[in-house]
Every structure is written in structure tokens, then in C-alpha cells.
Amino acid sequence: MTELITLCENAVRAKYAAALISTDKKNEVLKKCAQALVQNGAYILAANDKDLETAVKNGMSESKQDRLRLTEARIEGVAEGLRQVSELPNPIGEVMDEFDRPNGLHISKVRVPMGVIGIIYESRPNVTADAFSLTFKAGSACILKGGSDAIETNKAIVKVLRDVLESAGLDPDILQLIENTDRAVTTEFMKMKQYVDVLIPRGGAGLIRAVVENSLIPVIETGTGNCHVYVDKDADLDMAVNIVFNAKTQRISVCNSMESLVVHRDIKDEFLPKLYKKLSEKNVEFRCDADSLAVLGDNAKAATEEDFGTEYLDYILSVKTVDSVEEAIDHINKYSTHHSESIVTSNDETAEKFLERVDAACVYKNVSTRFTDGFEFGFGAEIGISTQKLHARGPMGLKEITSYKYRITGNGQVRG
């Protein structure tokens, strides 16, 4: 407990220093951090190998191992994310609004750092570098609490990044990692309201629920991804097959992968066999409602009610047949986690209904759900995908992790 308080106190001290770093200095440091990650790739991969060995011993699923695994290419991808963040405009100091009052007061609304940002996350060690790059560019200090399954990798990445901060003459406590893997420490961290300005959970439904229910710190809720693709009666079926194949199989372990197919009854007999043939390349299991099961027969299983609301993170796909786009929208809004939903259609009117009425952070027309990502949106990286509606929604980049304050100037006004 004493160690955690000291860490938080150090973060509070560091946040004031972080807020004063110039844009040029931030960008220079981020580029050096990217270079250091690549140069220290062997060191980071050796630590990652230790975590993977433990994961295998503990019986971790292959999809979760994929989240945990780093490669030279993935490290280069993380480094590229830092480089992209270095090229983004500095949000701090932006005048968001400005106006004069009749009494002569001049009021401006100015973007400022959040302060201390706490991030609790699971498995994916790329989050460690992504979170640092964004919070650093946004003028804040961050405290990271990664999962025990990635502890060795996270320690290695943080050491590399802190060494760069220190060599650049900056306070290394701008970035801190809670290395104690005891869950009780995580629970205590959620109570550090006097030190931490906002807490962002990033992981599975259980982690997010635990943070939302137990944190005394304000929380930005990131969500799980029960993502749908609706293939309309006016869809280009070849396009639909390609989109579904990508959304479902390109990387199954991520929150923006597709979990559920909704298909219009008029094209199910032609479309489902074509899709089944393509997805068989990845041995995807179909769990179907009665109408789609009648088409695929022994090639599929009957879906349960639970299947339609499940984030599988596996080569499993639920299938629902509908008679209209309205029915598709109702089904999606019922079972969605409000993350990412897509329609495949050549009918602009139908697409507009879908885009307007589906309740999700990101809605797509003729695009794979896999694009819900800070990197793909041009944010360089992301803190997470917010599925709530207060403060931030969708991929959270630099502006989403800042606050603002009002600056008021006058010439002696007093209130009568």
C-alpha cells in the first residue's frame, strides 16, 4: 500500500512537469522511443518469450496467446505508432471556443492535460507503448497496470521507454508501471482518487465490469466487441464474402473482429454456401438460427440465444436471418455491445437507415469492422475503444484524453 501511494505521489509530481514539455521536445522523445523499442527488440522479445512460456503452462487459449505475443514485425508496428503520434498536432493549448461578454469579459475555452491517467489492461503488451505515447503527447503522466500474464514484457517495454525519458532530461515517472501482480493491489489502485484523474480499463468484459463497479476514480469505459455484419438483399455478394472473411478471420483475438452475421432472407440460399466455402479455409464454425441452418445443414450447428450475445474471440460465427433492414437493426441493437457494426449493400437508402439507427460507436457501409482502430483512423495509436457516450466514444486518441479549462480576462470588472 505504501509503495502504491509513493508511486501515485510521484505521478502527481510528474504530471506538472509533463504539462510543460514543448511540442518539439515531445516529438523528439517519441521518435527516440520508437527507435529504442526497435533497437531493444531482442531484449523485449526475450521477456515476451518468458510470458508465453508461462501462458502455455497455464493453459492459455491460442487466441489469448496471440494477444500476448510480440514479434519483430509487431514491435515495428508499435514503433510506427509512436512515430505517427509524434507527427500529430499537439492538442494542448488549443482554443476550443472564444467569445466576449457585454460586460467586457473575454472568455476562452482552452484544451489542457488530463493530469494523471491510470490504465488497467490485459495481455496485450502493445498497449504499454501506445498508452505512453498518447498520454505523453497529451501532456499527462500515466500509471499502467497490465495483466500478470504480460508482466515480464511490460517491464521490459517500460524500462526501455523510461531510459529514453531519463536520457532526454525528463522525469521518468511520467511513465510508471505497477509491477505487483496481486489483484488486491489493483483494487487499491482503483481507490486512488486523490492522485489519479481518470481510469481507463482495457480488456475483457470481466475486467471492465470490475473497474466500473469498484473504482472511486472517474472511469472511461472501453467495451467488448460483439460486432455484426449485416448482408442486405441488395449486397454485392462477392464483396460481402470478402468483408466477412476479413472481419471474422484477419485477427480473431481483437475487439473489432466480427462475431455475428445478419443476413437477409432473400439472398441466404445463394450467399451462405459461398460464405461457408470461404470461411472453411479457416475452419470457422457456424452457429445458425433455424432458417440459416436449413441452408447449411450438417455444416453448421444450431445457435442458442446466448450465441447471439457472445464475443467469441475464436473461429466461431453466429448467424441470424432477417426479412428487412429494420429487423436487422433491431437484432443488432438488442445484442450489440455498441462497438462496431457494418452493413453491406448497394442501396443508399437502406444504408442510411442502418448508419442512422444502429446504436454503436462506429457504423460502417461496405467496410470491415476491423478498421475501428486508432492507427487506422489516423490517430497514431489509441488508449482504447470507448463504447460509452459521455466524454469520449470510439477510438480514443489525443483529444479524447485531454480536458479543458476556461480562461477569463478583464480590466477590473466586479460583480454587482
Backbone hydrogen bonds, N-H to C=O, Kabsch-Sander energy under -0.5 kcal/mol:
donor,donor_aa,acceptor,acceptor_aa,energy
5,I,1,M,-2.3
6,T,2,T,-2.3
7,L,3,E,-2.1
8,C,4,L,-2.4
9,E,5,I,-2.8
10,N,6,T,-2.4
11,A,7,L,-1.7
12,V,8,C,-2.0
13,R,9,E,-2.0
14,A,10,N,-2.4
15,K,11,A,-2.1
16,Y,12,V,-0.9
16,Y,13,R,-0.5
17,A,13,R,-1.0
18,A,14,A,-2.8
19,A,15,K,-1.8
20,L,17,A,-1.1
21,I,18,A,-1.1
26,K,22,S,-2.4
27,N,23,T,-2.5
28,E,24,D,-2.3
29,V,25,K,-2.5
30,L,26,K,-2.5
31,K,27,N,-2.0
32,K,28,E,-1.9
33,C,29,V,-2.5
34,A,30,L,-2.3
35,Q,31,K,-2.1
36,A,32,K,-2.5
37,L,33,C,-2.3
38,V,34,A,-1.7
39,Q,35,Q,-2.6
40,N,36,A,-2.2
41,G,38,V,-1.7
44,I,40,N,-2.2
45,L,41,G,-2.9
46,A,42,A,-2.0
47,A,43,Y,-1.6
48,N,44,I,-2.3
49,D,45,L,-2.3
50,K,46,A,-1.4
51,D,47,A,-1.7
52,L,48,N,-2.4
53,E,49,D,-2.4
54,T,50,K,-2.0
55,A,51,D,-2.3
56,V,52,L,-2.5
57,K,53,E,-2.0
58,N,54,T,-2.0
59,G,56,V,-1.4
60,M,55,A,-2.7
65,Q,61,S,-2.2
66,D,62,E,-2.1
67,R,63,S,-1.3
68,L,64,K,-1.7
69,R,65,Q,-2.3
75,I,71,T,-2.5
76,E,72,E,-2.2
77,G,73,A,-2.0
78,V,74,R,-2.2
79,A,75,I,-2.6
80,E,76,E,-2.4
81,G,77,G,-1.7
82,L,78,V,-1.7
83,R,79,A,-2.1
84,Q,80,E,-2.5
85,V,81,G,-2.2
86,S,82,L,-2.0
87,E,83,R,-0.9
87,E,84,Q,-0.7
88,L,84,Q,-0.6
88,L,85,V,-1.1
93,G,111,R,-2.7
94,E,91,P,-1.9
96,M,94,E,-0.9
96,M,109,K,-2.9
97,D,109,K,-1.2
99,F,107,I,-2.7
101,R,105,L,-2.8
104,G,101,R,-2.2
106,H,409,T,-2.7
107,I,99,F,-3.0
107,I,105,L,-0.6
108,S,407,R,-2.4
109,K,97,D,-2.9
110,V,108,S,-0.6
110,V,405,K,-3.0
111,R,94,E,-2.7
112,V,403,S,-2.2
114,M,401,I,-0.6
116,V,114,M,-0.6
117,I,115,G,-0.5
117,I,141,A,-2.7
118,G,116,V,-0.6
118,G,198,V,-2.8
119,I,143,I,-2.5
120,I,200,I,-1.7
121,Y,119,I,-0.5
121,Y,145,K,-2.1
122,E,202,R,-1.4
124,R,122,E,-2.5
127,V,124,R,-1.5
128,T,125,P,-1.0
129,A,125,P,-0.8
130,D,126,N,-2.5
131,A,127,V,-3.2
132,F,128,T,-1.6
133,S,129,A,-2.5
134,L,130,D,-2.1
135,T,131,A,-2.4
136,F,132,F,-2.7
137,K,133,S,-2.1
138,A,134,L,-2.0
139,G,136,F,-1.6
140,S,135,T,-3.0
141,A,115,G,-2.7
142,C,174,I,-2.8
143,I,117,I,-2.2
144,L,176,Q,-3.1
145,K,119,I,-2.8
150,A,147,G,-1.4
151,I,148,S,-1.2
154,N,150,A,-2.8
155,K,151,I,-2.3
156,A,152,E,-1.9
157,I,153,T,-2.4
158,V,154,N,-2.6
159,K,155,K,-2.2
160,V,156,A,-2.0
161,L,157,I,-2.3
162,R,158,V,-3.1
163,D,159,K,-2.2
164,V,160,V,-1.4
165,L,161,L,-2.2
166,E,162,R,-2.7
167,S,163,D,-2.4
168,A,164,V,-1.5
169,G,166,E,-1.7
170,L,165,L,-2.6
174,I,171,D,-1.8
175,L,172,P,-1.9
176,Q,142,C,-1.8
178,I,144,L,-3.0
179,E,177,L,-0.9
185,V,182,D,-1.0
186,T,182,D,-1.1
187,T,183,R,-2.2
188,E,184,A,-2.1
189,F,185,V,-2.4
190,M,186,T,-1.6
191,K,188,E,-1.6
192,M,189,F,-1.7
193,K,191,K,-2.1
195,Y,192,M,-1.5
196,V,192,M,-2.6
197,D,116,V,-2.0
198,V,116,V,-1.3
199,L,218,P,-2.7
200,I,118,G,-2.8
202,R,120,I,-2.8
208,I,204,G,-2.3
209,R,205,A,-2.6
210,A,206,G,-2.2
211,V,207,L,-2.2
212,V,208,I,-2.6
213,E,209,R,-2.4
214,N,210,A,-1.6
215,S,211,V,-2.3
216,L,190,M,-2.6
217,I,190,M,-1.0
220,I,199,L,-2.0
221,E,219,V,-0.7
222,T,201,P,-0.6
222,T,220,I,-0.6
223,G,385,I,-1.7
226,N,224,T,-0.6
227,C,225,G,-1.3
227,C,257,S,-0.7
228,H,340,S,-0.7
229,V,260,S,-1.8
230,Y,342,S,-3.2
231,V,229,V,-0.6
231,V,262,V,-3.0
232,D,230,Y,-0.8
232,D,344,V,-2.2
235,A,232,D,-1.7
237,L,235,A,-0.8
240,A,236,D,-2.5
241,V,237,L,-2.4
242,N,238,D,-2.1
243,I,239,M,-2.6
244,V,240,A,-2.8
245,F,241,V,-2.5
246,N,242,N,-2.2
247,A,243,I,-3.0
248,K,244,V,-2.6
249,T,245,F,-2.4
250,Q,246,N,-1.9
254,V,251,R,-0.9
257,S,254,V,-1.5
258,M,247,A,-2.6
259,E,227,C,-2.9
260,S,227,C,-2.0
261,L,318,S,-3.4
262,V,229,V,-2.7
263,V,320,K,-2.7
264,H,231,V,-2.3
265,R,322,V,-2.8
267,I,264,H,-1.4
268,K,264,H,-0.6
268,K,265,R,-0.8
271,F,267,I,-3.1
272,L,268,K,-2.0
274,K,270,E,-1.0
275,L,271,F,-2.7
276,Y,272,L,-3.0
277,K,273,P,-2.2
278,K,274,K,-1.7
279,L,275,L,-3.1
280,S,276,Y,-1.6
281,E,278,K,-1.5
282,K,279,L,-1.7
283,N,280,S,-1.0
284,V,279,L,-1.7
285,E,315,Y,-2.8
286,F,299,N,-0.5
287,R,317,L,-2.9
288,C,286,F,-0.5
288,C,301,K,-3.2
289,D,319,V,-1.4
293,L,289,D,-2.5
294,A,290,A,-1.6
295,V,291,D,-0.6
296,L,292,S,-2.1
297,G,293,L,-3.0
299,N,296,L,-2.1
300,A,297,G,-1.7
301,K,286,F,-2.7
303,A,288,C,-3.2
308,F,304,T,-0.9
308,F,305,E,-0.6
309,G,306,E,-1.3
310,T,307,D,-1.5
312,Y,310,T,-0.9
316,I,314,D,-2.1
317,L,285,E,-2.8
318,S,259,E,-2.0
319,V,287,R,-2.4
320,K,261,L,-2.5
322,V,263,V,-2.2
328,A,324,S,-1.9
329,I,325,V,-2.7
330,D,326,E,-2.3
331,H,327,E,-2.4
332,I,328,A,-2.6
333,N,329,I,-2.8
334,K,330,D,-1.5
335,Y,331,H,-1.9
336,S,332,I,-2.7
337,T,226,N,-0.6
341,E,362,C,-2.1
342,S,228,H,-2.1
343,I,364,Y,-2.1
344,V,230,Y,-2.8
345,T,343,I,-0.6
346,S,234,D,-1.3
348,D,346,S,-0.7
351,A,347,N,-2.4
352,E,348,D,-2.4
353,K,349,E,-1.8
354,F,350,T,-2.1
355,L,351,A,-2.9
356,E,352,E,-2.2
357,R,353,K,-2.5
358,V,354,F,-2.2
360,A,358,V,-1.2
361,A,338,H,-1.7
362,C,339,H,-1.7
364,Y,341,E,-2.6
366,N,343,I,-3.5
371,F,368,S,-1.2
372,T,369,T,-1.8
373,D,371,F,-1.7
377,F,373,D,-2.0
378,G,375,F,-1.2
379,F,374,G,-3.2
380,G,374,G,-0.6
381,A,379,F,-1.1
383,I,396,M,-2.3
386,S,384,G,-0.7
386,S,394,G,-2.7
387,T,221,E,-1.4
388,Q,221,E,-0.7
392,A,390,L,-2.5
394,G,386,S,-3.4
396,M,384,G,-2.6
397,G,395,P,-0.9
401,I,397,G,-0.6
401,I,398,L,-1.4
402,T,399,K,-1.4
403,S,112,V,-2.8
405,K,110,V,-2.3
407,R,108,S,-3.0
408,I,406,Y,-0.5
409,T,106,H,-2.3
